[in-house]
Amino acid sequence: MPDFERFRVLLEEERARKLELLPALRADISSANAARQDSNVDDEHDPEGSTIAFELSQASALLKQSIAGLDQVDAALARIAAGTYGTCAVCGDPIAEGRLEARPSTPFCILHAAAGRQGR
C-alpha cells in the first residue's frame, strides 16, 4: 500500500514548481511576441524572424506542457482526497509503488499506461 501522505507532499511540491514556472513562460511568450512585432514581419527574409518564431513556438509548447502537467498533478491530488489514488483508472488494480514514484500523477498501471496516453 503506497504512502499517500508522501505522494501528496511530492505532488504538492511538483505543483508549486509548475506554478512558479508559468509566469516565466508567459513572460517569454510576451517577449517573443514583442520582438516579433518590432521586427520585419517577413520571417522568411528577416534573419531574426526564424529565431523569434522558434522561441515563440518553443515557449508556447513549454507553456502548454506545463499547464497539462499541472492539470495532471491537480487530478492526482483530487484522487488522493477522494481515496482513489494509486488505483488504475482503467482496470481498478493497484498501481505499483515504483510506478507512482516515477510518475506520481499517473492514473494508470503500467499495463494501461499506453492506452491512457492515447486517450482510451
Residue pairs with C-beta under 8 A, 6 or more apart in sequence:
1 86
1 94
2 85
2 86
2 95
2 97
2 100
4 80
4 85
4 86
7 76
7 80
7 85
7 86
7 100
7 104
8 77
8 80
10 104
11 73
11 76
11 77
11 80
11 104
11 105
12 77
14 69
14 73
14 104
14 105
15 70
15 73
15 74
15 77
18 66
18 69
18 70
18 73
19 70
21 66
22 63
22 66
22 67
22 70
25 59
25 62
25 63
25 66
26 63
28 55
28 59
29 56
29 59
29 60
29 63
32 52
32 55
32 56
32 59
33 56
35 48
35 52
35 55
36 49
36 52
36 53
36 56
39 46
39 48
39 49
39 52
40 46
40 48
40 49
42 49
43 49
43 50
43 52
43 53
44 50
69 105
72 105
73 104
73 105
75 105
75 107
76 85
76 104
76 105
76 106
76 107
79 85
79 86
79 87
79 107
86 94
86 95
86 100
87 93
87 94
87 95
88 94
88 95
88 107
88 108
88 109
88 111
88 112
89 107
89 108
89 112
89 116
90 108
90 109
90 112
90 115
90 116
91 109
91 111
91 112
93 109
94 109
95 106
95 108
95 109
95 110
96 109
96 110
99 106
99 109
99 110
100 106
106 113
106 116
107 116
108 115
108 116
